[in-house]
Amino acid sequence: MKTYSCETHIDHALDMHVAETENFPMMDLLSEEEKLSTTCSYCEQSATYVVSSK
Ligand SMILES: [Zn+2]
């Protein structure tokens, strides 16, 4: 499972990831190219982070 998030929603994204997967979340910055093509899972902004489990 991967969740994309903007700066505003990263705390929420981490909480939701833990709630849904019960795994410790890994947080990575998106590359500039990925930022342009990816939107936040919780709003219309460009995503800055990707949250995933290892
Ligand atoms: Zn957002």
N, CA, C, O and the ligand as a Tripos MOL2 file, in Angstrom:
@<TRIPOS>MOLECULE
protein
  217   215    55     0     0
PROTEIN
NO_CHARGES

@<TRIPOS>ATOM
      1 N           0.8400   -1.1940    0.0000 N.3       1 MET1
      2 CA          0.0000    0.0000    0.0000 C.3       1 MET1
      3 C           0.8740    1.2430    0.0000 C.2       1 MET1
      4 O           1.8370    1.3480    0.7600 O.2       1 MET1
      5 N           0.5200    2.1800   -0.8660 N.am      2 LYS2
      6 CA          1.2190    3.4610   -0.9120 C.3       2 LYS2
      7 C           0.2090    4.5890   -0.8090 C.2       2 LYS2
      8 O          -0.8470    4.5510   -1.4410 O.2       2 LYS2
      9 N           0.5360    5.5790   -0.0200 N.am      3 THR3
     10 CA         -0.3190    6.7480    0.1060 C.3       3 THR3
     11 C           0.4980    7.9810   -0.2520 C.2       3 THR3
     12 O           1.6010    8.1800    0.2570 O.2       3 THR3
     13 N          -0.0560    8.8040   -1.1300 N.am      4 TYR4
     14 CA          0.6250   10.0450   -1.4970 C.3       4 TYR4
     15 C           0.0260   11.1970   -0.7250 C.2       4 TYR4
     16 O          -1.1860   11.2560   -0.5160 O.2       4 TYR4
     17 N           0.8830   12.1210   -0.2980 N.am      5 SER5
     18 CA          0.4030   13.2080    0.5480 C.3       5 SER5
     19 C           1.1490   14.5070    0.2850 C.2       5 SER5
     20 O           2.3400   14.5150   -0.0270 O.2       5 SER5
     21 N           0.4120   15.6010    0.4190 N.am      6 CYS6
     22 CA          1.0400   16.9190    0.3930 C.3       6 CYS6
     23 C           1.6080   17.2280    1.7830 C.2       6 CYS6
     24 O           1.4780   16.4230    2.7050 O.2       6 CYS6
     25 N           2.2350   18.3990    1.9250 N.am      7 GLU7
     26 CA          2.8180   18.8000    3.2130 C.3       7 GLU7
     27 C           1.7500   18.9030    4.3010 C.2       7 GLU7
     28 O           2.0010   18.5750    5.4600 O.2       7 GLU7
     29 N           0.5670   19.3570    3.9210 N.am      8 THR8
     30 CA         -0.4980   19.5900    4.8870 C.3       8 THR8
     31 C          -1.0090   18.2940    5.4970 C.2       8 THR8
     32 O          -1.3350   18.2460    6.6830 O.2       8 THR8
     33 N          -1.0760   17.2560    4.6950 N.am      9 HIS9
     34 CA         -1.7560   16.0410    5.1270 C.3       9 HIS9
     35 C          -0.8190   14.9000    5.5130 C.2       9 HIS9
     36 O          -1.2670   13.7670    5.6940 O.2       9 HIS9
     37 N           0.4620   15.1840    5.6400 N.am     10 ILE10
     38 CA          1.3950   14.0890    5.9080 C.3      10 ILE10
     39 C           1.1270   13.4390    7.2760 C.2      10 ILE10
     40 O           1.2240   12.2190    7.4070 O.2      10 ILE10
     41 N           0.7960   14.2340    8.2780 N.am     11 ASP11
     42 CA          0.4990   13.6360    9.5940 C.3      11 ASP11
     43 C          -0.7160   12.7130    9.5050 C.2      11 ASP11
     44 O          -0.7240   11.6140   10.0590 O.2      11 ASP11
     45 N          -1.7260   13.1800    8.8030 N.am     12 HIS12
     46 CA         -2.9340   12.3900    8.6080 C.3      12 HIS12
     47 C          -2.6160   11.1150    7.8140 C.2      12 HIS12
     48 O          -3.1010   10.0330    8.1450 O.2      12 HIS12
     49 N          -1.8130   11.2540    6.7860 N.am     13 ALA13
     50 CA         -1.4460   10.1060    5.9560 C.3      13 ALA13
     51 C          -0.7170    9.0490    6.7720 C.2      13 ALA13
     52 O          -0.9690    7.8540    6.6130 O.2      13 ALA13
     53 N           0.1830    9.4830    7.6430 N.am     14 LEU14
     54 CA          0.9200    8.5370    8.4920 C.3      14 LEU14
     55 C          -0.0310    7.8280    9.4540 C.2      14 LEU14
     56 O           0.0560    6.6150    9.6410 O.2      14 LEU14
     57 N          -0.9380    8.5920   10.0610 N.am     15 ASP15
     58 CA         -1.9130    7.9980   10.9890 C.3      15 ASP15
     59 C          -2.7870    6.9680   10.2770 C.2      15 ASP15
     60 O          -3.0140    5.8700   10.7860 O.2      15 ASP15
     61 N          -3.2740    7.3410    9.0900 N.am     16 MET16
     62 CA         -4.1550    6.4510    8.3450 C.3      16 MET16
     63 C          -3.4160    5.1880    7.9160 C.2      16 MET16
     64 O          -3.9780    4.0930    7.9180 O.2      16 MET16
     65 N          -2.1690    5.3530    7.5540 N.am     17 HIS17
     66 CA         -1.3890    4.2030    7.1120 C.3      17 HIS17
     67 C          -1.2240    3.2010    8.2580 C.2      17 HIS17
     68 O          -1.3840    1.9950    8.0660 O.2      17 HIS17
     69 N          -0.9070    3.7040    9.4310 N.am     18 VAL18
     70 CA         -0.7650    2.8320   10.6000 C.3      18 VAL18
     71 C          -2.0930    2.1540   10.9110 C.2      18 VAL18
     72 O          -2.1310    0.9580   11.2000 O.2      18 VAL18
     73 N          -3.1820    2.9170   10.8540 N.am     19 ALA19
     74 CA         -4.5080    2.3720   11.1670 C.3      19 ALA19
     75 C          -4.9010    1.2660   10.1900 C.2      19 ALA19
     76 O          -5.4910    0.2600   10.5860 O.2      19 ALA19
     77 N          -4.5700    1.4570    8.9180 N.am     20 GLU20
     78 CA         -5.0150    0.5100    7.8990 C.3      20 GLU20
     79 C          -4.1000   -0.7000    7.7600 C.2      20 GLU20
     80 O          -4.5710   -1.8030    7.4810 O.2      20 GLU20
     81 N          -2.8120   -0.5090    7.9490 N.am     21 THR21
     82 CA         -1.8630   -1.6040    7.7000 C.3      21 THR21
     83 C          -1.2860   -2.1840    8.9840 C.2      21 THR21
     84 O          -0.7820   -3.3060    8.9860 O.2      21 THR21
     85 N          -1.3570   -1.4230   10.0830 N.am     22 GLU22
     86 CA         -0.7490   -1.8190   11.3560 C.3      22 GLU22
     87 C           0.7440   -2.0800   11.2100 C.2      22 GLU22
     88 O           1.3400   -2.8350   11.9780 O.2      22 GLU22
     89 N           1.3300   -1.4380   10.2080 N.am     23 ASN23
     90 CA          2.7820   -1.4820   10.0430 C.3      23 ASN23
     91 C           3.3740   -0.1090   10.2710 C.2      23 ASN23
     92 O           2.6990    0.9070   10.1050 O.2      23 ASN23
     93 N           4.6430   -0.0820   10.6530 N.am     24 PHE24
     94 CA          5.3160    1.1950   10.8180 C.3      24 PHE24
     95 C           5.4920    1.8370    9.4490 C.2      24 PHE24
     96 O           6.0100    1.1960    8.5350 O.2      24 PHE24
     97 N           5.0730    3.0850    9.2860 N.am     25 PRO25
     98 CA          5.1340    3.7080    7.9620 C.3      25 PRO25
     99 C           6.5310    4.2060    7.5900 C.2      25 PRO25
    100 O           7.2700    4.7110    8.4350 O.2      25 PRO25
    101 N           6.8700    4.0580    6.3420 N.am     26 MET26
    102 CA          8.0840    4.6580    5.7880 C.3      26 MET26
    103 C           7.6640    5.8920    4.9920 C.2      26 MET26
    104 O           6.7350    5.8290    4.1860 O.2      26 MET26
    105 N           8.3360    6.9950    5.2150 N.am     27 MET27
    106 CA          7.9830    8.2360    4.5300 C.3      27 MET27
    107 C           9.1340    8.6600    3.6340 C.2      27 MET27
    108 O          10.2660    8.8010    4.0980 O.2      27 MET27
    109 N           8.8520    8.8660    2.3520 N.am     28 ASP28
    110 CA          9.8810    9.3050    1.4150 C.3      28 ASP28
    111 C           9.4190   10.5310    0.6550 C.2      28 ASP28
    112 O           8.2260   10.7190    0.4170 O.2      28 ASP28
    113 N          10.3760   11.3610    0.2780 N.am     29 LEU29
    114 CA         10.0660   12.4970   -0.5860 C.3      29 LEU29
    115 C           9.9280   12.0160   -2.0250 C.2      29 LEU29
    116 O          10.6860   11.1570   -2.4750 O.2      29 LEU29
    117 N           8.9780   12.5630   -2.7270 N.am     30 LEU30
    118 CA          8.8480   12.2690   -4.1550 C.3      30 LEU30
    119 C           9.9020   13.0400   -4.9390 C.2      30 LEU30
    120 O          10.3470   14.1080   -4.5170 O.2      30 LEU30
    121 N          10.2910   12.4960   -6.0690 N.am     31 SER31
    122 CA         11.1650   13.2360   -6.9740 C.3      31 SER31
    123 C          10.3720   14.3800   -7.6070 C.2      31 SER31
    124 O           9.1420   14.3880   -7.5630 O.2      31 SER31
    125 N          11.0740   15.3290   -8.1870 N.am     32 GLU32
    126 CA         10.3920   16.4650   -8.8170 C.3      32 GLU32
    127 C           9.4330   15.9810   -9.9130 C.2      32 GLU32
    128 O           8.3380   16.5180  -10.0790 O.2      32 GLU32
    129 N           9.8610   14.9710  -10.6440 N.am     33 GLU33
    130 CA          9.0270   14.4490  -11.7260 C.3      33 GLU33
    131 C           7.7530   13.7990  -11.1780 C.2      33 GLU33
    132 O           6.6660   13.9850  -11.7260 O.2      33 GLU33
    133 N           7.8980   13.0410  -10.0980 N.am     34 GLU34
    134 CA          6.7380   12.3810   -9.4940 C.3      34 GLU34
    135 C           5.7700   13.3960   -8.8980 C.2      34 GLU34
    136 O           4.5550   13.2100   -8.9520 O.2      34 GLU34
    137 N           6.3160   14.4730   -8.3290 N.am     35 LYS35
    138 CA          5.4530   15.5120   -7.7440 C.3      35 LYS35
    139 C           4.4840   16.0690   -8.7700 C.2      35 LYS35
    140 O           3.3170   16.3200   -8.4690 O.2      35 LYS35
    141 N           4.9790   16.2610   -9.9860 N.am     36 LEU36
    142 CA          4.1640   16.8810  -11.0300 C.3      36 LEU36
    143 C           3.0090   15.9830  -11.4620 C.2      36 LEU36
    144 O           1.9680   16.4790  -11.8940 O.2      36 LEU36
    145 N           3.1830   14.6870  -11.3520 N.am     37 SER37
    146 CA          2.1790   13.7590  -11.8710 C.3      37 SER37
    147 C           1.3510   13.1030  -10.7700 C.2      37 SER37
    148 O           0.5380   12.2230  -11.0530 O.2      37 SER37
    149 N           1.5440   13.5180   -9.5260 N.am     38 THR38
    150 CA          0.8860   12.8460   -8.4050 C.3      38 THR38
    151 C           0.1620   13.8650   -7.5420 C.2      38 THR38
    152 O           0.7120   14.9190   -7.2230 O.2      38 THR38
    153 N          -1.0610   13.5540   -7.1660 N.am     39 THR39
    154 CA         -1.7900   14.4270   -6.2600 C.3      39 THR39
    155 C          -1.9670   13.7570   -4.9040 C.2      39 THR39
    156 O          -1.9450   12.5320   -4.7810 O.2      39 THR39
    157 N          -2.1420   14.5950   -3.8980 N.am     40 CYS40
    158 CA         -2.3800   14.1550   -2.5330 C.3      40 CYS40
    159 C          -3.6330   13.2800   -2.4680 C.2      40 CYS40
    160 O          -4.5960   13.5140   -3.1980 O.2      40 CYS40
    161 N          -3.6180   12.2750   -1.5930 N.am     41 SER41
    162 CA         -4.7820   11.3900   -1.4430 C.3      41 SER41
    163 C          -5.9300   12.0760   -0.7180 C.2      41 SER41
    164 O          -7.0530   11.5710   -0.7190 O.2      41 SER41
    165 N          -5.6620   13.2220   -0.0980 N.am     42 TYR42
    166 CA         -6.6690   13.8570    0.7630 C.3      42 TYR42
    167 C          -7.0900   15.2390    0.2830 C.2      42 TYR42
    168 O          -8.0130   15.8280    0.8470 O.2      42 TYR42
    169 N          -6.4350   15.7700   -0.7450 N.am     43 CYS43
    170 CA         -6.8410   17.0620   -1.2960 C.3      43 CYS43
    171 C          -6.3520   17.1530   -2.7390 C.2      43 CYS43
    172 O          -5.8620   16.1690   -3.2920 O.2      43 CYS43
    173 N          -6.4810   18.3160   -3.3420 N.am     44 GLU44
    174 CA         -6.1630   18.4830   -4.7560 C.3      44 GLU44
    175 C          -4.7400   18.9580   -5.0050 C.2      44 GLU44
    176 O          -4.3470   19.1770   -6.1510 O.2      44 GLU44
    177 N          -3.9720   19.1160   -3.9440 N.am     45 GLN45
    178 CA         -2.6070   19.6240   -4.0860 C.3      45 GLN45
    179 C          -1.6740   18.5670   -4.6660 C.2      45 GLN45
    180 O          -1.9670   17.3720   -4.6330 O.2      45 GLN45
    181 N          -0.5610   19.0250   -5.1900 N.am     46 SER46
    182 CA          0.4800   18.0920   -5.6050 C.3      46 SER46
    183 C           1.0300   17.3640   -4.3950 C.2      46 SER46
    184 O           1.2150   17.9630   -3.3360 O.2      46 SER46
    185 N           1.2900   16.0870   -4.5460 N.am     47 ALA47
    186 CA          1.8540   15.3070   -3.4450 C.3      47 ALA47
    187 C           3.3340   15.6410   -3.2760 C.2      47 ALA47
    188 O           4.0400   15.9070   -4.2490 O.2      47 ALA47
    189 N           3.7860   15.6230   -2.0360 N.am     48 THR48
    190 CA          5.1980   15.8510   -1.7250 C.3      48 THR48
    191 C           5.8450   14.5850   -1.1770 C.2      48 THR48
    192 O           7.0270   14.3230   -1.3980 O.2      48 THR48
    193 N           5.0410   13.8070   -0.4560 N.am     49 TYR49
    194 CA          5.5660   12.6060    0.1940 C.3      49 TYR49
    195 C           4.8190   11.3620   -0.2690 C.2      49 TYR49
    196 O           3.6660   11.4290   -0.6950 O.2      49 TYR49
    197 N           5.4930   10.2480   -0.1780 N.am     50 VAL50
    198 CA          4.8350    8.9540   -0.3420 C.3      50 VAL50
    199 C           5.0450    8.1630    0.9480 C.2      50 VAL50
    200 O           6.1620    8.0650    1.4570 O.2      50 VAL50
    201 N           3.9690    7.6100    1.4590 N.am     51 VAL51
    202 CA          4.0050    6.7910    2.6650 C.3      51 VAL51
    203 C           3.7860    5.3430    2.2520 C.2      51 VAL51
    204 O           2.8330    5.0320    1.5380 O.2      51 VAL51
    205 N           4.6660    4.4640    2.7010 N.am     52 SER52
    206 CA          4.5350    3.0540    2.3410 C.3      52 SER52
    207 C           5.0430    2.1890    3.4860 C.2      52 SER52
    208 O           5.6360    2.6880    4.4420 O.2      52 SER52
    209 N           4.8050    0.8980    3.3770 N.am     53 SER53
    210 CA          5.3920   -0.0440    4.3170 C.3      53 SER53
    211 C           6.5350   -0.7470    3.6170 C.2      53 SER53
    212 O           6.5090   -0.9060    2.3970 O.2      53 SER53
    213 N           7.5360   -1.1700    4.3640 N.am     54 LYS54
    214 CA          8.6630   -1.8460    3.7350 C.3      54 LYS54
    215 C           8.2560   -3.2290    3.2550 C.2      54 LYS54
    216 O           9.0790   -3.9540    2.6950 O.2      54 LYS54
    217 ZN         -3.2940   17.1630    0.9580 Zn       55 ZN55
@<TRIPOS>BOND
     1     1     2 1
     2     2     3 1
     3     3     4 2
     4     3     5 am
     5     5     6 1
     6     6     7 1
     7     7     8 2
     8     7     9 am
     9     9    10 1
    10    10    11 1
    11    11    12 2
    12    11    13 am
    13    13    14 1
    14    14    15 1
    15    15    16 2
    16    15    17 am
    17    17    18 1
    18    18    19 1
    19    19    20 2
    20    19    21 am
    21    21    22 1
    22    22    23 1
    23    23    24 2
    24    23    25 am
    25    25    26 1
    26    26    27 1
    27    27    28 2
    28    27    29 am
    29    29    30 1
    30    30    31 1
    31    31    32 2
    32    31    33 am
    33    33    34 1
    34    34    35 1
    35    35    36 2
    36    35    37 am
    37    37    38 1
    38    38    39 1
    39    39    40 2
    40    39    41 am
    41    41    42 1
    42    42    43 1
    43    43    44 2
    44    43    45 am
    45    45    46 1
    46    46    47 1
    47    47    48 2
    48    47    49 am
    49    49    50 1
    50    50    51 1
    51    51    52 2
    52    51    53 am
    53    53    54 1
    54    54    55 1
    55    55    56 2
    56    55    57 am
    57    57    58 1
    58    58    59 1
    59    59    60 2
    60    59    61 am
    61    61    62 1
    62    62    63 1
    63    63    64 2
    64    63    65 am
    65    65    66 1
    66    66    67 1
    67    67    68 2
    68    67    69 am
    69    69    70 1
    70    70    71 1
    71    71    72 2
    72    71    73 am
    73    73    74 1
    74    74    75 1
    75    75    76 2
    76    75    77 am
    77    77    78 1
    78    78    79 1
    79    79    80 2
    80    79    81 am
    81    81    82 1
    82    82    83 1
    83    83    84 2
    84    83    85 am
    85    85    86 1
    86    86    87 1
    87    87    88 2
    88    87    89 am
    89    89    90 1
    90    90    91 1
    91    91    92 2
    92    91    93 am
    93    93    94 1
    94    94    95 1
    95    95    96 2
    96    95    97 am
    97    97    98 1
    98    98    99 1
    99    99   100 2
   100    99   101 am
   101   101   102 1
   102   102   103 1
   103   103   104 2
   104   103   105 am
   105   105   106 1
   106   106   107 1
   107   107   108 2
   108   107   109 am
   109   109   110 1
   110   110   111 1
   111   111   112 2
   112   111   113 am
   113   113   114 1
   114   114   115 1
   115   115   116 2
   116   115   117 am
   117   117   118 1
   118   118   119 1
   119   119   120 2
   120   119   121 am
   121   121   122 1
   122   122   123 1
   123   123   124 2
   124   123   125 am
   125   125   126 1
   126   126   127 1
   127   127   128 2
   128   127   129 am
   129   129   130 1
   130   130   131 1
   131   131   132 2
   132   131   133 am
   133   133   134 1
   134   134   135 1
   135   135   136 2
   136   135   137 am
   137   137   138 1
   138   138   139 1
   139   139   140 2
   140   139   141 am
   141   141   142 1
   142   142   143 1
   143   143   144 2
   144   143   145 am
   145   145   146 1
   146   146   147 1
   147   147   148 2
   148   147   149 am
   149   149   150 1
   150   150   151 1
   151   151   152 2
   152   151   153 am
   153   153   154 1
   154   154   155 1
   155   155   156 2
   156   155   157 am
   157   157   158 1
   158   158   159 1
   159   159   160 2
   160   159   161 am
   161   161   162 1
   162   162   163 1
   163   163   164 2
   164   163   165 am
   165   165   166 1
   166   166   167 1
   167   167   168 2
   168   167   169 am
   169   169   170 1
   170   170   171 1
   171   171   172 2
   172   171   173 am
   173   173   174 1
   174   174   175 1
   175   175   176 2
   176   175   177 am
   177   177   178 1
   178   178   179 1
   179   179   180 2
   180   179   181 am
   181   181   182 1
   182   182   183 1
   183   183   184 2
   184   183   185 am
   185   185   186 1
   186   186   187 1
   187   187   188 2
   188   187   189 am
   189   189   190 1
   190   190   191 1
   191   191   192 2
   192   191   193 am
   193   193   194 1
   194   194   195 1
   195   195   196 2
   196   195   197 am
   197   197   198 1
   198   198   199 1
   199   199   200 2
   200   199   201 am
   201   201   202 1
   202   202   203 1
   203   203   204 2
   204   203   205 am
   205   205   206 1
   206   206   207 1
   207   207   208 2
   208   207   209 am
   209   209   210 1
   210   210   211 1
   211   211   212 2
   212   211   213 am
   213   213   214 1
   214   214   215 1
   215   215   216 2
@<TRIPOS>SUBSTRUCTURE
     1 MET1         2 RESIDUE 1 A MET
     2 LYS2         6 RESIDUE 1 A LYS
     3 THR3        10 RESIDUE 1 A THR
     4 TYR4        14 RESIDUE 1 A TYR
     5 SER5        18 RESIDUE 1 A SER
     6 CYS6        22 RESIDUE 1 A CYS
     7 GLU7        26 RESIDUE 1 A GLU
     8 THR8        30 RESIDUE 1 A THR
     9 HIS9        34 RESIDUE 1 A HIS
    10 ILE10       38 RESIDUE 1 A ILE
    11 ASP11       42 RESIDUE 1 A ASP
    12 HIS12       46 RESIDUE 1 A HIS
    13 ALA13       50 RESIDUE 1 A ALA
    14 LEU14       54 RESIDUE 1 A LEU
    15 ASP15       58 RESIDUE 1 A ASP
    16 MET16       62 RESIDUE 1 A MET
    17 HIS17       66 RESIDUE 1 A HIS
    18 VAL18       70 RESIDUE 1 A VAL
    19 ALA19       74 RESIDUE 1 A ALA
    20 GLU20       78 RESIDUE 1 A GLU
    21 THR21       82 RESIDUE 1 A THR
    22 GLU22       86 RESIDUE 1 A GLU
    23 ASN23       90 RESIDUE 1 A ASN
    24 PHE24       94 RESIDUE 1 A PHE
    25 PRO25       98 RESIDUE 1 A PRO
    26 MET26      102 RESIDUE 1 A MET
    27 MET27      106 RESIDUE 1 A MET
    28 ASP28      110 RESIDUE 1 A ASP
    29 LEU29      114 RESIDUE 1 A LEU
    30 LEU30      118 RESIDUE 1 A LEU
    31 SER31      122 RESIDUE 1 A SER
    32 GLU32      126 RESIDUE 1 A GLU
    33 GLU33      130 RESIDUE 1 A GLU
    34 GLU34      134 RESIDUE 1 A GLU
    35 LYS35      138 RESIDUE 1 A LYS
    36 LEU36      142 RESIDUE 1 A LEU
    37 SER37      146 RESIDUE 1 A SER
    38 THR38      150 RESIDUE 1 A THR
    39 THR39      154 RESIDUE 1 A THR
    40 CYS40      158 RESIDUE 1 A CYS
    41 SER41      162 RESIDUE 1 A SER
    42 TYR42      166 RESIDUE 1 A TYR
    43 CYS43      170 RESIDUE 1 A CYS
    44 GLU44      174 RESIDUE 1 A GLU
    45 GLN45      178 RESIDUE 1 A GLN
    46 SER46      182 RESIDUE 1 A SER
    47 ALA47      186 RESIDUE 1 A ALA
    48 THR48      190 RESIDUE 1 A THR
    49 TYR49      194 RESIDUE 1 A TYR
    50 VAL50      198 RESIDUE 1 A VAL
    51 VAL51      202 RESIDUE 1 A VAL
    52 SER52      206 RESIDUE 1 A SER
    53 SER53      210 RESIDUE 1 A SER
    54 LYS54      214 RESIDUE 1 A LYS
    55 ZN55       217 GROUP 0 **** ****
